[in-house]
């Protein structure tokens, strides 16, 4: 059983950064449709927490799928993280330079693969700098470490299983996209994809979970945003990235069993046979 706060402060990381079992991961990623000035890896190369390795959700993915950054199988995941020096016995702290965006996704991926000792740095790199942490631009030398996967399939939702839940009251489906896309008022950023939402789902934009300085809201504030934080829940978004932020917020409230719909709206709306709801 997982418990406690899945987030740590920059002050905590500063105090524990030299612990021999601690590994730091930079999971910075920028959505291509936002036309970012640099890639996540370039941002990591420009400056990162000392000894932090870069975790690329596009590289550590099922590249045989036509959908973006889908979860890879256990063999590929294990192989890639071993090369990063991440494995059994490590406490892993993940951060992002983009407001939890892919940091939460990487946190979820490690947990799907059975690694429980994984945490997220609240506020990311900005919080680290504000706390007095140093920045390094040298790539760390990682020693390969064995990683034993123990896959938790209950943390992954696929389209077929989700279709069976639509129209039932067994599970809460939370969509983390902006409300304009959820209600069908605004276009999707991916060309040719209609906007709208999965029938019966509720909208809670991922931005509402964060403070203005890029930290996650305290548990007391988060609790007000969910009807029942401990209910069986599936989170979804555009492509399974922001949905992990919702899962992280619910874990902060004690619910570590939230499933993420990996294909999310990109998969759901690409099949004209699947129902799409619009409006309030």
DAKAFEN-V398986 format. One record per residue. N is the residue number from 0. SS is DSSP state (~ for helix, > for strand, _ for the rest). OMEGA is omega in radians with two decimals (* if undefined). NEAR is the number of other C-alpha atoms within 12 Angstrom. Layout:
BEGIN
n	ss	omega	near
N	SS	OMEGA	NEAR
N	SS	OMEGA	NEAR
END
This chain:
BEGIN
n	ss	omega	near
0	_	3.05	13
1	_	3.12	19
2	_	-3.13	18
3	_	-3.13	20
4	_	3.12	25
5	_	3.12	35
6	>	3.02	38
7	>	3.13	30
8	_	3.07	31
9	~	3.11	31
10	~	3.09	21
11	~	-3.12	21
12	~	3.09	36
13	~	-3.10	25
14	~	-3.03	16
15	~	-2.99	20
16	_	-3.11	28
17	_	3.12	15
18	_	-3.02	16
19	_	-3.11	12
20	_	-3.04	20
21	>	3.05	27
22	>	-3.11	38
23	>	-3.07	41
24	>	3.03	45
25	>	-3.09	46
26	_	-3.09	46
27	_	3.13	41
28	_	3.11	39
29	_	-3.14	30
30	_	-3.10	27
31	~	-3.09	16
32	~	3.06	13
33	~	-3.11	12
34	_	-3.10	11
35	_	3.13	15
36	_	3.13	14
37	_	3.08	18
38	_	3.08	24
39	~	3.14	33
40	~	3.10	29
41	~	3.09	22
42	~	3.10	27
43	~	-3.13	35
44	~	-3.13	25
45	~	3.12	21
46	_	-3.12	30
47	>	3.04	36
48	>	-3.11	41
49	_	3.11	30
50	_	3.12	29
51	_	3.05	37
52	>	-3.12	39
53	>	3.12	47
54	_	-3.06	39
55	_	-3.08	34
56	_	3.05	40
57	_	3.13	32
58	_	3.13	25
59	_	-3.04	32
60	_	3.06	30
61	_	-3.07	22
62	_	3.07	18
63	_	-3.13	16
64	_	3.07	16
65	_	3.12	14
66	_	-3.08	25
67	_	3.04	28
68	_	3.06	32
69	_	-3.12	33
70	_	3.10	41
71	_	3.05	31
72	_	-3.05	25
73	~	-3.12	28
74	~	-3.13	21
75	~	-3.13	22
76	~	-3.12	39
77	~	-3.12	32
78	~	-3.09	24
79	~	-3.10	29
80	~	3.06	40
81	~	-3.14	26
82	~	3.11	23
83	_	3.14	32
84	_	-3.10	32
85	_	-3.11	38
86	_	-3.05	33
87	_	3.10	27
88	_	3.13	19
89	_	2.84	28
90	>	-3.06	30
91	>	3.06	42
92	>	-3.09	45
93	>	3.05	47
94	>	-3.06	48
95	_	3.02	46
96	_	-3.03	40
97	_	3.02	33
98	_	3.08	36
99	_	-2.87	47
100	~	3.12	44
101	~	3.08	39
102	~	3.11	46
103	~	3.11	49
104	~	3.12	50
105	~	3.07	49
106	~	3.14	47
107	~	-3.12	50
108	~	3.11	47
109	~	-3.13	45
110	~	3.06	39
111	~	-3.13	34
112	_	2.99	33
113	_	3.14	27
114	_	-3.06	33
115	_	-3.08	30
116	_	-3.13	30
117	>	-3.06	41
118	>	3.14	42
119	>	3.12	47
120	>	-3.13	41
121	_	3.13	43
122	_	3.04	35
123	~	-3.06	42
124	~	3.13	43
125	~	3.13	28
126	~	3.11	33
127	~	-3.14	32
128	~	3.14	23
129	~	-3.14	18
130	_	3.12	20
131	_	3.13	16
132	_	3.13	25
133	_	3.09	22
134	>	-3.12	24
135	>	3.06	20
136	_	3.12	20
137	_	3.09	17
138	_	-3.12	23
139	_	3.05	24
140	_	-3.08	14
141	_	3.05	21
142	_	-3.08	16
143	_	-3.09	17
144	_	-3.12	21
145	_	3.08	21
146	_	3.14	28
147	_	3.13	24
148	_	3.03	27
149	_	-2.91	21
150	_	3.06	25
151	_	-3.12	24
152	~	-3.12	25
153	~	3.14	23
154	~	-3.12	30
155	>	3.09	36
156	>	3.05	34
157	_	-3.03	27
158	~	-3.09	27
159	~	3.14	18
160	~	-3.14	20
161	~	3.09	35
162	~	-3.14	23
163	~	-3.13	16
164	~	-3.11	23
165	_	-3.14	25
166	_	3.08	16
167	_	3.12	14
168	_	-3.04	15
169	_	-3.03	15
170	_	3.03	28
171	>	3.11	32
172	>	-3.10	41
173	>	-3.14	46
174	>	-3.04	42
175	_	3.13	40
176	_	3.04	41
177	_	-3.02	30
178	~	3.12	28
179	~	3.10	23
180	~	-3.14	32
181	~	-3.09	36
182	_	3.09	28
183	_	-3.13	24
184	_	-3.07	18
185	_	-3.11	20
186	_	3.02	20
187	_	3.13	28
188	_	3.13	22
189	_	-3.04	23
190	_	3.06	12
191	_	-3.11	13
192	_	3.13	24
193	_	3.05	31
194	_	-3.04	33
195	_	-3.11	36
196	>	3.08	42
197	_	-3.12	43
198	_	3.12	31
199	_	3.13	28
200	_	3.11	35
201	>	-3.07	33
202	>	2.99	36
203	_	-3.11	35
204	_	-3.11	29
205	~	-3.13	38
206	~	-3.12	30
207	~	-3.13	28
208	~	-3.02	36
209	>	3.05	29
210	_	-3.11	18
211	_	3.13	12
212	_	3.02	19
213	_	3.04	26
214	_	3.07	34
215	>	3.14	39
216	_	3.09	29
217	_	-3.08	21
218	~	-3.11	26
219	~	3.11	16
220	~	3.12	18
221	~	-3.07	29
222	~	-3.13	22
223	_	-3.07	18
224	_	-3.08	26
225	_	3.11	28
226	_	3.10	18
227	_	-3.08	19
228	_	-3.07	31
229	_	3.11	22
230	_	3.01	23
231	_	-2.96	25
232	>	2.97	38
233	>	3.08	44
234	>	-3.12	48
235	>	3.12	47
236	_	3.12	45
237	_	-3.11	44
238	_	3.03	39
239	_	3.13	45
240	_	3.13	47
241	~	3.12	45
242	~	3.13	48
243	~	3.07	49
244	~	3.08	47
245	~	3.10	51
246	~	3.11	50
247	~	3.11	48
248	~	3.13	47
249	~	3.05	46
250	~	3.09	36
251	~	3.11	34
252	_	3.05	33
253	_	-3.13	24
254	_	-3.12	30
255	_	-3.05	35
256	_	-3.13	35
257	_	3.09	39
258	>	3.06	41
259	>	3.05	51
260	>	-2.96	44
261	_	-3.12	42
262	_	3.10	35
263	~	-2.99	40
264	~	3.13	45
265	~	3.12	35
266	~	-3.05	34
267	~	-3.02	36
268	_	3.13	32
269	_	3.12	25
270	_	-3.10	18
271	_	-3.14	13
272	_	-3.12	10
273	_	-3.12	22
274	_	3.10	24
275	_	3.09	27
276	>	3.07	23
277	_	3.11	23
278	_	-3.09	20
279	_	*	17
END
